[in-house]
Amino acid sequence: YGEYFDIATPDDVIFEGWYDIGEVFRSGCTFTRGYGKIFYFQPGHETNGSFYNPYVRRIIQNAVHWCYNDKNRRITLGAPSIEVTLEQARLEGNTGEYLKMWD
């Protein structure tokens, strides 16, 4: 259960779990990617009811607030190899034609 934990190097390690044999596990990490923020959290095993713990729920709530970005940054990303995006096909009502492109 301990490290080697194959993730990118986090910006910050917020929580570390440990085991009796001395191994540690990064159980709370933050990452920033472009305008986005990511919080990875591993509070415990699914069989021990971690998500019912009020402290765990508070950590998740705080993480959601930390990740929120109120800046309205909207840019158009290009995809030169795709003639029509799925969003455009949906708006035009042509999803059948869109799906044929991928056959």
VENQUI-V114374 format. One line per field, one symbol per residue. phi: phi as a letter, one per 20 degrees, with the letter a starting at -180 (. if undefined). psi: psi as a letter, one per 20 degrees, with the letter a starting at -180 (. if undefined). burial: b if it has 16 or more other ideal C-beta (glycine too) atoms within 10 Angstrom, else e. Layout:
phi->???
psi->???
burial->???
//
This chain:
phi->.efedecffffbdeccebcgenfdbfdbcdcccleecccebceqffedmgfeffffffffffffffffcefeddceeecfedfcfffffffemdfffffffef
psi->iaqoomrqpqgqogqprrqhjiqrpoioqqqpociqqpoppniaqiijkhiiphhghhggghhghhhpoipnopqppqnhiogprhgggghiklhghghhhj.
burial->eeeeeeeeebeeebeeeeeeeeeeebbbbbeeeeeeeebbeebeeeeeeeeeeeeeeebeeebeeeeeeeeeeeeeeeeeeeeeeeeebeeeeeeeebeeeee
//
